[in-house]
Amino acid sequence: MSNVFSENDLEILIATKDRKNLDFLSQMFPFKPFSYYSITIINQSENTVLTSSSSSVRVFNTNEIGLSKSRNWAIRNATKKICLISDDDVIYFQNFENAIIDAFNRNLNASIITFNHQRIGKKIPQNSSQKSYKHNLKSIRRVSSIEIAFQLNVIKENNLIFEEYFGLGSFFETAEEFLFLKNAIELNISCYFNPSIIVSHPLLSSGNDQGNDKLIYARAALFYKLNGMFVYLWLLKYVFFLMRNNYIKRNECVEKYKIGLSGIRKYKELAKLK
């Protein structure tokens, strides 16, 4: 195997908010000083300015909000051959960088590789598969953004970005990583899964509260984007699913359905502005 990529080709793209210093990086990288890595930080804040005295850490401050906007800002300003998407509350495993570089060197056809992560406090990874495979539109539904690494030149050549209406802090707070990978597959960008566990993440997740108004609102918009007018039947079935599984109460069904309808209306409004 010829090594096309080395550790010096890896850049970590971190989204954060309202940071005043770089102390959080030491928690993210417990096995080596964070200065060992090439890091690009997008700090979204209206009131605080984050600075870096480390030559390996670049910081961009913006008053824009939205996780997908942060991701896109990082991609525009990235410089290394291989980029890894990251949040500010994760903890990287020992030698994670070697696993990423090795995966790309072993599969030079891969433009995007998703890895595995483990929730803090759990002994098993999120994805139980122990084998690599090529992604399809079904498998990408299981991917978290913190698992995504990619060849930067391919992403830029294809103008692949995160859809800014989706993701935390935007109109629809879900599915930004799914849409990113879906668009990649539709552009014939090769996407693979590698079972290496590279990072851990807090157990609680915004996707766990299935009856949450914001999640129903966002999922209804997403389903309309993907499937059009079938959304109204889907939304009815979805609300009853939530009730049967005790995510919502029976007397909440009508209100939850209306919340889904409002998400669909909002997406239609935004789609007309494009």
Stockholm file with secondary structure:
# STOCKHOLM 1.0

chainA/1-274         MSNVFSENDLEILIATKDRKNLDFLSQMFPFKPFSYYSITIINQSENTVLTSSSSSVRVFNTNEIGLSKSRNWAIRNATKKICLISDDDVIYFQNFENAIIDAFNRNLNASIITFNHQRIGKKIPQNSSQKSYKHNLKSIRRVSSIEIAFQLNVIKENNLIFEEYFGLGSFFETAEEFLFLKNAIELNISCYFNPSIIVSHPLLSSGNDQGNDKLIYARAALFYKLNGMFVYLWLLKYVFFLMRNNYIKRNECVEKYKIGLSGIRKYKELAKLK
#=GR chainA/1-274 SS CCCCCCGGGEEEEEEEESCCSSHHHHHHCSSSCGGGSEEEEEEECSSCCCCCCCTTEEEEEECCCCHHHHHHHHHHHCCSSEEEEEETTCEECTTHHHHHHHHHHHCTTCSEEEEEEEETTCSSCSCCCCSCEECCTTGGGGCCGGGEEEEHHHHHHTTCCCCTTBSTTSSBCSCHHHHHHHHHHHTTCCEEEEEEEEEEECSCCTTSCTTCHHHHHHHHHHHHHHHGGGHHHHHHHHHHHHHHTTSSCGGGHHHHHHHHHHHHHHHHHHHHHC
#=GC SS_cons         CCCCCCGGGEEEEEEEESCCSSHHHHHHCSSSCGGGSEEEEEEECSSCCCCCCCTTEEEEEECCCCHHHHHHHHHHHCCSSEEEEEETTCEECTTHHHHHHHHHHHCTTCSEEEEEEEETTCSSCSCCCCSCEECCTTGGGGCCGGGEEEEHHHHHHTTCCCCTTBSTTSSBCSCHHHHHHHHHHHTTCCEEEEEEEEEEECSCCTTSCTTCHHHHHHHHHHHHHHHGGGHHHHHHHHHHHHHHTTSSCGGGHHHHHHHHHHHHHHHHHHHHHC
//
